[in-house]
Amino acid sequence: MLELIICSLVTILPDYLYRRYVQGKRFGKEITLFSVWFELRYGITGCLMLTVSLITSVFFFHPATTNAGLLFRTIPILPEGSGRVAEVDVGFSEDVKKGQVLFRLDNSKQTAALETARRKVAEVDASMATARADVVKAEAQIQEAKANYQQAKDELEVKTELQRRNPGIVPQRDIDKLQVLVDQRQAGIDAAAATKEAATLQVSTLLPAQKASAEAALGEAQVDLDKTFVRAGVDGRVEQFLVRVGDVVNQLMRPAGVLIPEGAGRKRLQAGFGQIEAGVMREGMVAEATCVSKPWVVIPLVVTSVQDYIAAGQFRSGEQLIDLQNLAKPGTILAFMEPLYKGGLDGVTAGSTCIVNAYTSNHDEIIDPKTSTGRKVFLHVIDGIGFVHALLLRIQALLLPFKTLIFSGGH
């Protein structure tokens, strides 16, 4: 309607003024309701053609959409395992911090396993102390065996020397006995050294490996115990938290609630524009929005990115061939927008639906010396007609509360 009124001001109105004041025809006489078409045919035809051209240009070069909103992600609250709820630490709706416990499952089994693992580590530590004592004991035994060996060896050498100087003074049987005793004492040294080596291996290799295994089991038991505590992964707000003490929960059941990250839906606005506008939407375009949750306010935005895919065209491989006529409706080009000024989306509720206008700007091409004069004039007109859409958006922002609360019956 606005476009029709604007176009009539430069077509029908001049035509009427020409008929009235130049040709002298009067409304109600020569110009009647029955002769309007014949008398104002040029103005009416020009008005209709200009209106259609204006509407087409406005909606193509300055696209608008009502498919816009502040989408936000939610995190389902689920335990990593399964069990019966033993304790609930938050309410139905509550702000939470990262790492805060939301609820706890019964963990008597995990607690017992953790205590067993701790005792196993303590047992290995005790064995380590015993093994160190065995090393000290083995060293003492080695020293004792060496002393006994030296004593036997010295006695053998003395009697051997006496036998050499005075044959027959020492019975050969005694010398043989001493030789056997020396060999026996040498074996004692070897046995004590072997005992020390075994104790040393216990301290340096076997027991550290057993302790590492025990500590790994302790860590695993601690992880299993920690899994019984369901915590918030990020700062945010818990909503629809319905789990209560005694409930059985697991990953296959419905979530215990949802966690909405802090700031979700407060930074970017997403808008879906028609496919025909894919060649117009560009990163850096200026846009405006008015949202249902913040009426009578026009929010300046800037397009930060444009998705290069149309979601409606995706498919998954299956046993049937794709038939494109089964597509319910054409998809949209998804554009991401951020406030042009800091805090632009303050007061807009996350998830709110919005009306968005984007405006094409040809400033760079207009100031380019290589651009012809005719094209500059055309681009000026394209940029100038954006005010029509801007005016329409403000009228929509003004009427949105009345349309929502009164005419649509929403309350």
C-alpha positions, 0 to 999 in steps of 0.5 A, a space after each residue: 500500500 505504501 509503495 502504491 501511494 508513493 507511486 501514485 504521487 508521481 503518476 496518477 496525481 500529475 495525470 489528474 492535475 494535467 486533466 484538471 488544470 490544463 485540459 479544464 476537466 472537472 472531477 464529477 463532470 468530465 472525470 467521473 467514477 465511470 470515466 476514471 480509467 479512460 481519463 487517467 489511463 496513463 497515470 493508472 497504468 504508469 502507477 501500476 507498472 512503477 509500483 510493481 517495479 518498486 516492490 520488486 526492486 525493494 524486496 530484491 535489493 533490500 531483502 526482508 524476512 520474518 523467519 528470524 530469531 535469536 537461536 541458542 543451544 541447550 545442553 541435556 543434563 545426563 549422567 555418564 553412567 546409570 544409577 539411583 539419585 541419592 542427592 539433588 542440589 539444584 531446583 527446577 530453575 536456577 543459575 549454576 556455575 561451571 563444575 557445580 554439582 547438580 545431583 549425585 547418584 548412589 555411589 556406595 559401590 564406587 566408594 568401596 572400590 576406591 577404598 580398596 584401591 587406596 588400601 592396595 596402594 598402601 599395601 604396595 608401599 608397605 612391601 616397598 619398605 620391607 623390600 628396602 629392609 631386605 636389601 639392607 639385610 642382604 648387604 649385611 649377610 654379604 659382609 658376614 659371608 665375606 668375613 667367614 670366607 676370608 677367615 677360612 681362606 686364611 686358615 687354609 693358606 696357613 696350613 698349606 704353607 706349613 704342609 709345604 715347609 714340613 710335609 706331614 705336619 698337617 694332615 692332608 685331610 684337614 687341608 681338604 676340609 679347609 678347601 671345602 669350607 672355603 668353597 662353602 663360604 664362597 657359595 655363601 657370598 654368592 647366595 647373599 649377593 643373589 638375595 641382595 640382587 633379588 631384593 634390589 629388583 623388588 625395590 627398583 622394578 617389581 614393586 614400582 610396577 605394582 604401585 603404578 598398577 595400584 595407582 592406576 586402579 585408584 585413579 580409575 576408581 576415583 573416575 568412577 566415583 566422580 561420574 556419580 556426581 553430575 556437574 554443570 559443564 559451563 556457566 549457565 542456567 538449569 531449566 526444567 530440572 525435574 529429577 528427584 531423590 529415588 529416581 533411576 536415571 541413565 543415558 537412554 532415558 530422557 534428560 534430567 533437565 537442560 542447561 542453557 549456557 550463559 549468554 546463549 542467544 544474546 550475541 547473534 541473530 539468525 535470519 532465513 532469507 529467500 533463495 532468490 536473495 542468495 545473490 544479494 546477501 553479503 557479509 558486511 551488509 547493514 540490517 535492522 530488526 524489531 523483535 516481539 520481546 522488545 517492541 517499538 525498538 529497531 535494532 541496527 545490525 550487521 551481517 557477519 556471515 552467510 551460510 553457503 548451503 540451503 538446509 532444505 537440500 540436504 539428504 542422507 543416503 538410504 535405500 530409496 532414490 531422492 525425488 525432488 518433488 517431495 521437498 515440502 518447500 524451498 529452503 532459505 539462506 541463513 545469515 548470521 547478524 550481530 548488533 552494530 553497537 555494543 549491547 544492541 540485543 540487551 533486553 531481547 529474550 533469547 529465542 524471540 522471533 524477529 522481523 529483519 530487513 537487510 539493505 544493499 549498499 553500492 557505495 564502493 561501486 558508486 565512488 569508483 571512477 570506472 563506474 559509468 554515469 548511468 550505472 551510478 544513477 541506477 545504483 543511487 536509485 537502488 540504494 535510495 529506495 531502501 528508505 521504503 523498506 526502512 519505513 515499512 519496518 518502523 511501521 511494523 515495529 509500531 503496529 507489532 504489539 497491537 497486531 500480536 495482542 489484539 488482532 491475533 488474539 495473543 496474550 
